[in-house]
């Protein structure tokens, strides 16, 4: 029997823009370093995602030693200093009000032109703390500009099972996970409660309720009905479509691609009553 293995490792430096596949990643108090460290907001400070602007799916992100780099069709590459600070701005992520630092007028113009609406690029201040929902977290748990949790985990088996039900199979990146696990049965992650990777213990705290973003083709920015249409036929619970698991880590450290995923604690029954 194959062992559970960390087969993909992703960060998404700018919330809702394209991600970066890594071979190793540092875990800091908020999650994987630089994951959702930047965010696009409207002039009032409300966060913007592919839910409202599908074109965000066309912007590539890169990191160099000193810069965040954005590339988009028809535009020159944008280089943003990692330590940019053009003034503080209060921003909103769902119900949370957060401090942020603006990244400057050049970044704002670049994004506003490509996204065809006024917007600002902001980053998470190094000394700011955004707490995780206390219903699912410990008092010390925190995150950056993610929807609410430090990391998202999905297994290759779950995606393979979904793809067998679809006319056109979808790539893993549609679902924007941070951690991808191979070598386990479909939806095994539904049952996990505690895991350990590279000596770092993590808690599986809440299923991920999927929004419309997986229906957007990251190559074209076009929307469709799948995979939510199919997922809703067998992964719906309390009027939410569940696919993947939100994860909180208990310590800092470094994750390495190919590492063993130890299952420390699991329930006998999955989300939908399967053993």
Residue frames as qw, qx, qy, qz and C-alpha x, y, z in Angstrom:
[[0.000, 0.889, 0.459, 0.000, 0.00, 0.00, 0.00],
 [0.386, 0.525, -0.035, 0.758, 1.39, 3.41, -0.96],
 [0.351, -0.474, -0.476, 0.653, 2.07, 5.80, 1.90],
 [0.097, 0.944, 0.313, -0.025, 0.54, 9.25, 2.12],
 [0.594, -0.059, 0.144, 0.789, 2.96, 11.70, 0.51],
 [0.083, 0.803, 0.107, -0.581, 3.08, 15.46, 0.05],
 [0.644, 0.281, 0.557, 0.443, 2.92, 15.51, -3.75],
 [0.248, 0.659, 0.237, 0.670, 2.27, 19.21, -4.44],
 [0.382, -0.554, -0.344, 0.654, 3.03, 22.36, -2.47],
 [0.224, 0.639, 0.388, 0.625, 1.53, 25.69, -3.53],
 [0.149, -0.512, -0.345, 0.772, 1.44, 29.30, -2.43],
 [0.217, 0.748, 0.490, 0.391, -0.72, 32.10, -3.84],
 [0.385, -0.080, -0.226, 0.891, 1.21, 35.29, -3.04],
 [0.246, 0.006, -0.010, -0.969, -1.62, 37.60, -4.14],
 [0.432, 0.263, 0.749, -0.428, -5.08, 36.51, -3.07],
 [0.654, 0.568, 0.413, -0.281, -7.01, 35.15, -6.11],
 [0.400, 0.735, -0.462, -0.292, -4.14, 35.51, -8.60],
 [0.887, 0.229, -0.401, -0.015, -2.24, 32.50, -9.99],
 [0.750, -0.625, 0.219, 0.007, -0.14, 30.43, -7.61],
 [0.270, 0.698, -0.663, 0.032, 3.43, 29.17, -7.46],
 [0.975, -0.129, -0.179, -0.022, 4.34, 25.48, -7.16],
 [0.130, -0.804, 0.544, -0.201, 7.24, 24.94, -4.73],
 [0.738, 0.142, -0.648, 0.124, 9.60, 22.15, -3.78],
 [0.463, -0.300, -0.621, 0.557, 9.86, 23.44, -0.21],
 [0.155, -0.723, -0.202, -0.642, 8.13, 26.13, 1.81],
 [0.189, 0.094, -0.619, 0.757, 8.64, 27.80, 5.17],
 [0.382, -0.672, -0.610, -0.175, 5.76, 27.73, 7.64],
 [0.110, 0.244, -0.356, 0.895, 5.54, 30.95, 9.63],
 [0.171, 0.206, 0.708, -0.653, 2.84, 31.84, 12.19],
 [0.519, 0.385, 0.082, -0.758, 0.30, 32.78, 9.47],
 [0.895, 0.340, 0.261, -0.128, 0.86, 29.75, 7.21],
 [0.788, 0.185, 0.256, 0.529, 3.16, 29.18, 4.26],
 [0.284, -0.538, 0.056, 0.792, 5.48, 32.15, 3.85],
 [0.077, 0.246, -0.365, -0.895, 4.14, 34.76, 1.38],
 [0.026, -0.382, -0.881, -0.277, 0.85, 32.86, 0.88],
 [0.126, -0.818, -0.497, -0.260, -1.97, 35.43, 0.52],
 [0.474, -0.376, -0.192, 0.772, 0.51, 38.04, 1.73],
 [0.044, 0.140, -0.207, -0.967, -0.82, 40.55, -0.84],
 [0.253, 0.556, 0.778, -0.146, -4.38, 41.33, -1.85],
 [0.047, 0.270, 0.395, 0.877, -6.30, 43.42, -4.37],
 [0.001, 0.557, 0.659, -0.505, -8.95, 45.72, -2.90],
 [0.186, 0.756, 0.452, 0.435, -11.43, 48.24, -4.24],
 [0.151, 0.564, -0.151, 0.798, -11.14, 51.96, -3.35],
 [0.595, -0.618, 0.031, -0.512, -13.17, 51.34, -0.18],
 [0.153, -0.530, 0.789, -0.270, -10.80, 48.58, 0.95],
 [0.870, 0.013, 0.347, -0.350, -13.07, 45.60, 0.29],
 [0.405, -0.329, 0.789, 0.323, -11.21, 42.53, -0.98],
 [0.671, 0.491, -0.210, -0.515, -11.57, 41.54, -4.63],
 [0.512, -0.210, 0.825, 0.115, -11.34, 37.97, -5.95],
 [0.043, 0.025, -0.812, -0.581, -12.17, 35.94, -9.02],
 [0.139, 0.524, 0.802, -0.250, -15.72, 35.73, -7.67],
 [0.216, 0.828, 0.221, -0.468, -16.23, 39.28, -8.95],
 [0.300, 0.810, -0.380, -0.331, -13.41, 39.54, -11.52],
 [0.971, 0.079, 0.217, 0.063, -12.62, 36.35, -13.42],
 [0.564, 0.752, -0.237, 0.248, -9.70, 38.11, -15.21],
 [0.389, -0.760, 0.491, -0.171, -7.72, 37.86, -11.98],
 [0.923, -0.088, 0.374, 0.033, -7.15, 34.21, -12.92],
 [0.752, 0.607, 0.024, 0.255, -4.92, 35.34, -15.83],
 [0.014, 0.897, -0.363, 0.252, -2.29, 37.14, -13.73],
 [0.859, 0.050, -0.408, 0.305, 0.86, 35.16, -12.96],
 [0.411, -0.879, 0.206, -0.128, 2.82, 35.71, -9.76],
 [0.800, 0.251, -0.357, 0.412, 6.54, 35.23, -9.15],
 [0.513, -0.853, 0.064, 0.077, 8.86, 35.95, -6.23],
 [0.633, 0.513, -0.347, 0.464, 12.46, 37.08, -6.40],
 [0.547, -0.142, -0.518, 0.642, 14.80, 37.89, -3.54],
 [0.099, -0.194, -0.248, 0.944, 13.53, 41.46, -3.32],
 [0.356, 0.132, -0.188, -0.906, 10.31, 41.64, -5.36],
 [0.557, 0.388, 0.699, -0.225, 6.85, 40.35, -6.06],
 [0.027, 0.245, -0.577, -0.779, 6.51, 40.14, -9.84],
 [0.577, 0.461, 0.557, -0.380, 3.18, 40.17, -11.68],
 [0.035, -0.189, 0.674, 0.713, 2.72, 39.32, -15.35],
 [0.521, 0.496, 0.569, -0.400, -0.46, 39.56, -17.40],
 [0.551, 0.410, 0.574, 0.446, -1.32, 39.32, -21.12],
 [0.265, 0.791, 0.304, 0.461, -0.58, 42.54, -22.99],
 [0.284, -0.945, 0.073, -0.143, 1.20, 44.30, -20.12],
 [0.381, 0.580, -0.597, 0.402, 4.80, 44.83, -19.06],
 [0.669, -0.280, -0.630, 0.278, 5.81, 42.89, -15.96],
 [0.310, -0.835, 0.052, -0.452, 5.23, 44.69, -12.67],
 [0.612, 0.072, -0.597, 0.513, 7.94, 44.56, -9.97],
 [0.462, -0.780, -0.085, -0.413, 6.77, 45.35, -6.44],
 [0.176, 0.485, -0.703, 0.490, 9.33, 45.59, -3.61],
 [0.547, -0.294, -0.779, 0.089, 8.68, 42.99, -0.90],
 [0.316, -0.391, -0.512, 0.696, 8.89, 45.73, 1.75],
 [0.016, 0.475, 0.357, 0.804, 6.65, 48.22, -0.07],
 [0.211, -0.590, -0.608, 0.488, 4.95, 50.76, 2.18],
 [0.085, 0.351, 0.289, 0.887, 3.01, 53.60, 0.56],
 [0.350, -0.254, 0.225, -0.873, 0.85, 54.17, 3.61],
 [0.150, 0.112, 0.933, -0.308, -1.54, 52.22, 5.79],
 [0.487, -0.073, -0.369, -0.789, -5.05, 51.28, 4.65],
 [0.513, -0.008, 0.715, -0.475, -7.88, 49.55, 6.48],
 [0.418, 0.152, -0.712, -0.544, -9.22, 46.64, 4.43],
 [0.740, -0.074, 0.384, -0.548, -11.98, 44.07, 4.73],
 [0.283, 0.178, -0.915, -0.225, -11.76, 40.29, 4.21],
 [0.406, -0.446, -0.787, -0.133, -15.26, 38.89, 4.69],
 [0.418, -0.839, -0.312, -0.156, -16.21, 40.11, 8.18],
 [0.697, -0.420, -0.089, 0.574, -12.68, 40.91, 9.31],
 [0.171, 0.978, -0.073, 0.099, -11.26, 44.42, 9.32],
 [0.861, -0.145, 0.055, 0.485, -7.49, 44.31, 8.84],
 [0.117, -0.846, 0.262, 0.449, -4.57, 46.67, 8.68],
 [0.827, 0.335, 0.286, 0.349, -2.67, 46.70, 5.39],
 [0.258, -0.618, 0.258, 0.696, 0.11, 48.59, 3.67],
 [0.639, 0.728, 0.108, -0.223, -0.43, 50.00, 0.19],
 [0.788, -0.063, 0.388, 0.475, 2.07, 48.97, -2.49],
 [0.204, -0.426, 0.254, 0.844, 2.09, 52.23, -4.41],
 [0.490, 0.600, 0.081, -0.627, 0.51, 54.03, -7.36],
 [0.259, 0.440, -0.740, -0.437, 2.41, 52.10, -10.03],
 [0.053, 0.070, 0.994, -0.062, 0.96, 48.78, -8.79],
 [0.349, 0.499, 0.555, -0.567, -2.49, 50.33, -8.50],
 [0.417, 0.591, -0.253, -0.643, -2.38, 51.64, -12.08],
 [0.151, 0.286, -0.903, -0.284, -1.10, 48.31, -13.44],
 [0.117, 0.237, 0.945, -0.193, -3.87, 46.28, -11.79],
 [0.349, 0.568, 0.359, -0.653, -6.60, 48.83, -12.45],
 [0.349, 0.503, -0.477, -0.630, -5.74, 48.83, -16.16],
 [0.193, 0.126, -0.948, -0.222, -5.77, 45.05, -16.53],
 [0.032, 0.340, 0.893, -0.293, -8.80, 44.42, -14.30],
 [0.046, -0.440, -0.498, -0.745, -10.69, 47.33, -15.87],
 [0.446, -0.795, -0.348, -0.219, -11.75, 48.86, -12.57],
 [0.010, -0.768, 0.412, -0.490, -10.13, 51.04, -9.88],
 [0.908, -0.361, -0.210, 0.039, -8.26, 49.00, -7.31],
 [0.117, -0.827, 0.512, -0.198, -5.26, 48.95, -4.98],
 [0.815, 0.090, -0.540, 0.191, -2.60, 46.36, -4.19],
 [0.424, -0.747, 0.331, -0.392, -1.91, 45.99, -0.47],
 [0.602, 0.198, -0.745, 0.210, 0.27, 43.72, 1.64],
 [0.728, -0.596, -0.335, -0.039, -0.10, 42.23, 5.10],
 [0.063, -0.845, 0.408, -0.341, 1.98, 44.15, 7.68],
 [0.543, 0.248, -0.757, 0.266, 4.71, 42.08, 9.32],
 [0.039, 0.083, -0.704, 0.704, 3.50, 43.02, 12.79],
 [0.605, -0.099, -0.044, -0.789, -0.24, 42.57, 12.20],
 [0.127, 0.001, 0.978, -0.167, -2.28, 39.64, 13.53],
 [0.626, -0.028, -0.255, -0.737, -5.51, 38.29, 12.04],
 [0.423, -0.169, 0.819, -0.348, -7.06, 35.60, 14.21],
 [0.264, -0.073, -0.873, -0.403, -8.70, 32.46, 12.83],
 [0.620, -0.393, -0.275, -0.621, -12.40, 31.83, 13.56],
 [0.213, -0.412, 0.739, -0.489, -12.42, 30.81, 17.26],
 [0.875, 0.002, 0.163, -0.456, -15.11, 28.18, 16.59],
 [0.955, 0.272, -0.104, 0.058, -12.45, 26.10, 14.83],
 [0.547, 0.555, -0.365, 0.510, -9.16, 27.42, 16.16],
 [0.630, -0.448, -0.376, 0.511, -7.04, 28.01, 19.24],
 [0.103, -0.946, -0.149, 0.268, -6.47, 31.57, 20.54],
 [0.366, -0.605, 0.416, 0.572, -2.94, 31.72, 19.10],
 [0.570, 0.295, 0.655, 0.398, -3.92, 30.67, 15.56],
 [0.144, 0.735, -0.019, -0.662, -3.62, 33.32, 12.86],
 [0.647, 0.396, 0.539, 0.365, -3.68, 33.76, 9.10],
 [0.195, -0.194, 0.232, 0.933, -2.97, 36.40, 6.46],
 [0.421, 0.274, -0.099, -0.859, -5.37, 37.45, 3.69],
 [0.085, -0.096, -0.967, -0.218, -6.70, 33.90, 3.15],
 [0.460, -0.456, -0.463, -0.605, -10.46, 33.40, 3.24],
 [0.634, -0.638, 0.057, -0.433, -10.07, 32.25, 6.82],
 [0.911, -0.353, 0.197, 0.079, -7.53, 29.49, 7.44],
 [0.269, -0.710, 0.526, 0.383, -3.76, 29.13, 7.01],
 [0.003, 0.311, -0.845, -0.436, -3.84, 26.23, 4.53],
 [0.822, 0.212, 0.069, -0.523, -6.08, 24.11, 2.31],
 [0.266, -0.312, 0.902, 0.134, -5.42, 20.40, 1.77],
 [0.818, 0.317, -0.007, -0.480, -6.76, 18.14, -0.98],
 [0.619, -0.251, 0.724, 0.176, -5.85, 14.60, -2.01],
 [0.168, 0.308, -0.699, -0.623, -5.07, 13.39, -5.51],
 [0.046, 0.222, 0.974, 0.029, -7.55, 10.56, -4.91],
 [0.217, 0.621, 0.526, -0.539, -10.42, 12.98, -4.34],
 [0.265, 0.605, -0.273, -0.699, -9.69, 14.86, -7.56],
 [0.068, 0.161, -0.907, -0.383, -9.33, 11.59, -9.49],
 [0.153, 0.408, 0.878, -0.200, -12.74, 10.47, -8.22],
 [0.268, 0.695, 0.219, -0.630, -14.29, 13.79, -9.25],
 [0.163, 0.513, -0.552, -0.637, -12.65, 13.66, -12.68],
 [0.103, 0.085, 0.973, 0.188, -14.14, 10.23, -13.33],
 [0.196, 0.626, 0.693, -0.300, -17.56, 11.88, -13.01],
 [0.157, 0.749, -0.044, -0.643, -16.78, 14.81, -15.34],
 [0.778, 0.601, 0.176, 0.043, -16.83, 14.90, -19.13],
 [0.499, 0.697, -0.277, 0.435, -13.59, 16.94, -19.09],
 [0.739, -0.394, -0.342, 0.425, -11.08, 16.29, -16.27],
 [0.053, -0.967, 0.046, -0.246, -9.80, 19.29, -14.34],
 [0.556, 0.368, -0.495, 0.557, -6.33, 20.10, -13.06],
 [0.533, -0.454, -0.556, 0.448, -5.60, 20.33, -9.34],
 [0.244, -0.047, -0.118, 0.961, -4.86, 24.05, -9.58],
 [0.275, -0.521, -0.484, -0.647, -8.55, 24.77, -10.21],
 [0.635, -0.627, -0.447, -0.063, -9.09, 24.12, -6.49],
 [0.085, 0.788, -0.288, 0.538, -6.17, 26.26, -5.22],
 [0.850, -0.491, -0.166, 0.091, -4.85, 23.91, -2.50],
 [0.102, -0.854, 0.502, -0.088, -1.67, 24.56, -0.55],
 [0.321, -0.369, 0.870, -0.057, -1.03, 20.91, 0.29],
 [0.815, 0.218, -0.306, -0.442, -1.75, 18.00, -2.07],
 [0.502, -0.378, 0.762, -0.157, -1.48, 14.45, -0.76],
 [0.658, 0.285, -0.590, -0.372, -1.01, 11.32, -2.86],
 [0.317, 0.178, -0.915, 0.175, -1.27, 7.65, -1.93],
 [0.244, 0.149, 0.725, -0.627, -4.63, 7.77, -0.13],
 [0.168, 0.482, 0.843, 0.170, -8.19, 6.80, -1.03],
 [0.044, -0.523, -0.323, -0.788, -10.63, 9.40, -2.36],
 [0.432, -0.690, -0.102, -0.571, -11.87, 11.69, 0.42],
 [0.724, -0.188, -0.526, 0.404, -9.62, 10.10, 3.03],
 [0.221, 0.218, -0.265, 0.913, -8.90, 13.64, 4.19],
 [0.492, -0.527, -0.259, -0.642, -12.53, 13.97, 5.32],
 [0.833, -0.431, -0.345, -0.003, -11.72, 11.65, 8.20],
 [0.614, 0.152, -0.367, 0.682, -8.38, 13.11, 9.27],
 [0.383, -0.893, -0.238, -0.015, -8.19, 15.13, 12.46],
 [0.320, -0.845, 0.368, 0.222, -4.42, 15.44, 13.05],
 [0.882, 0.404, -0.030, 0.240, -1.53, 14.89, 10.66],
 [0.461, -0.742, 0.288, 0.393, 2.22, 15.45, 10.75],
 [0.743, 0.616, 0.037, 0.259, 4.50, 16.51, 7.87],
 [0.501, 0.529, -0.322, 0.604, 8.23, 17.05, 8.33],
 [0.413, -0.154, -0.630, 0.639, 7.78, 16.91, 12.10],
 [0.182, -0.053, 0.115, -0.975, 5.12, 19.66, 12.08],
 [0.097, 0.401, 0.892, -0.186, 1.78, 18.65, 13.56],
 [0.214, -0.065, -0.272, -0.936, -1.33, 20.07, 11.89],
 [0.341, 0.311, 0.738, -0.493, -5.03, 20.05, 12.69],
 [0.056, -0.281, -0.711, -0.642, -7.72, 19.35, 10.10],
 [0.065, 0.209, 0.532, -0.818, -10.36, 21.74, 11.37],
 [0.473, 0.532, 0.346, -0.611, -13.11, 22.29, 8.81],
 [0.584, 0.368, 0.627, 0.361, -14.21, 21.12, 5.34],
 [0.088, -0.258, 0.238, 0.932, -13.79, 23.71, 2.61],
 [0.437, 0.662, 0.552, -0.259, -17.11, 25.04, 1.30],
 [0.450, 0.057, 0.488, 0.746, -16.46, 25.77, -2.37],
 [0.246, 0.682, 0.130, -0.676, -17.38, 29.02, -4.09],
 [0.730, 0.650, 0.151, -0.149, -17.56, 29.65, -7.85],
 [0.031, -0.799, 0.530, 0.283, -13.78, 30.04, -8.33],
 [0.488, -0.181, 0.826, 0.217, -13.21, 26.37, -9.36],
 [0.600, 0.600, 0.528, -0.038, -15.66, 26.95, -12.24],
 [0.235, 0.921, -0.183, -0.251, -13.27, 29.52, -13.79],
 [0.903, 0.281, 0.031, 0.325, -10.80, 28.19, -16.34],
 [0.448, -0.750, 0.129, 0.469, -7.41, 29.55, -15.20],
 [0.519, 0.014, 0.511, 0.685, -6.14, 29.51, -18.79],
 [0.122, 0.481, 0.537, 0.682, -8.94, 31.62, -20.26],
 [0.087, 0.051, 0.369, -0.924, -10.79, 33.26, -17.38],
 [0.510, -0.163, -0.466, -0.704, -14.07, 31.82, -18.67],
 [0.464, -0.146, 0.646, -0.588, -16.76, 30.52, -16.30],
 [0.494, -0.037, -0.773, -0.395, -18.70, 27.25, -16.62],
 [0.744, -0.447, -0.061, -0.493, -21.04, 25.16, -14.47],
 [0.944, -0.141, -0.242, 0.176, -18.51, 22.46, -13.62],
 [0.377, -0.006, -0.925, 0.054, -17.21, 21.20, -11.29],
 [0.276, -0.058, 0.530, -0.800, -19.77, 22.60, -8.84],
 [0.728, 0.049, -0.223, -0.647, -22.67, 21.08, -10.77],
 [0.765, 0.068, -0.640, -0.021, -21.28, 17.58, -10.36],
 [0.241, 0.163, -0.710, 0.642, -19.86, 18.09, -6.86],
 [0.431, -0.147, 0.264, -0.850, -23.26, 19.25, -5.66],
 [0.803, -0.039, -0.404, -0.435, -24.75, 15.85, -6.55],
 [0.869, -0.164, -0.448, 0.130, -22.63, 14.00, -4.00],
 [0.519, 0.002, -0.400, 0.756, -20.67, 16.49, -1.88],
 [0.216, -0.560, -0.100, -0.794, -23.47, 18.77, -0.65],
 [0.471, -0.400, -0.697, 0.362, -24.10, 19.19, 3.06],
 [0.162, -0.708, -0.389, 0.567, -26.12, 21.94, 4.78],
 [0.414, 0.882, 0.221, -0.041, -26.47, 23.68, 1.41],
 [0.064, -0.837, 0.481, 0.254, -22.68, 23.85, 0.94],
 [0.905, 0.372, -0.200, 0.050, -20.50, 21.95, -1.53],
 [0.556, -0.726, 0.400, 0.058, -17.54, 20.50, 0.38],
 [0.889, 0.387, -0.081, 0.232, -14.24, 19.60, -1.27],
 [0.467, 0.464, -0.407, 0.634, -10.91, 19.73, 0.56],
 [0.629, -0.631, -0.406, 0.204, -10.04, 20.48, 4.16],
 [0.015, 0.893, -0.195, 0.405, -8.85, 23.59, 5.99],
 [0.837, -0.096, -0.354, 0.406, -5.67, 23.06, 7.99],
 [0.215, -0.924, 0.205, -0.241, -4.00, 24.85, 10.92],
 [0.718, 0.282, -0.508, 0.384, -0.39, 24.15, 11.86],
 [0.675, -0.707, -0.198, 0.078, 0.90, 23.91, 15.43],
 [0.590, -0.581, 0.217, 0.516, 4.49, 25.03, 14.84],
 [0.312, 0.830, -0.326, -0.329, 6.89, 26.74, 12.47],
 [0.687, -0.220, 0.642, 0.260, 9.19, 24.78, 10.21],
 [0.239, 0.483, -0.555, -0.634, 9.86, 23.83, 6.60],
 [0.830, 0.244, 0.440, -0.239, 7.74, 21.54, 4.41],
 [0.065, -0.472, 0.727, 0.494, 9.43, 19.58, 1.64],
 [0.762, 0.295, -0.241, -0.523, 7.84, 18.06, -1.43],
 [0.678, 0.229, -0.698, -0.032, 7.83, 14.26, -1.26],
 [0.112, -0.307, 0.738, -0.590, 7.68, 14.11, 2.54],
 [0.283, -0.297, -0.912, -0.015, 5.56, 11.47, 4.26],
 [0.424, -0.406, 0.005, -0.810, 2.20, 12.61, 5.61],
 [0.186, -0.055, -0.919, 0.344, 1.62, 10.84, 8.93],
 [0.500, -0.502, -0.376, -0.598, -2.02, 10.40, 9.95],
 [0.084, 0.226, -0.721, 0.650, -1.98, 10.87, 13.72],
 [0.294, 0.283, 0.713, -0.571, -5.72, 10.86, 14.34],
 [0.262, -0.043, -0.605, -0.750, -8.71, 10.03, 12.14],
 [0.628, 0.025, 0.355, -0.692, -12.43, 9.53, 12.58],
 [0.422, 0.064, 0.902, 0.069, -14.04, 6.18, 11.80],
 [0.387, 0.677, 0.625, 0.018, -16.69, 7.91, 9.71],
 [0.318, 0.116, 0.284, 0.897, -16.28, 10.48, 6.92],
 [0.190, 0.129, 0.085, -0.970, -18.38, 13.57, 6.20],
 [0.623, 0.077, -0.316, -0.711, -20.97, 11.61, 4.28],
 [0.843, -0.225, 0.297, -0.389, -21.15, 8.55, 6.50],
 [0.863, 0.360, -0.353, 0.035, -18.50, 6.47, 4.71],
 [0.815, -0.532, 0.127, 0.192, -15.92, 4.52, 6.66]]
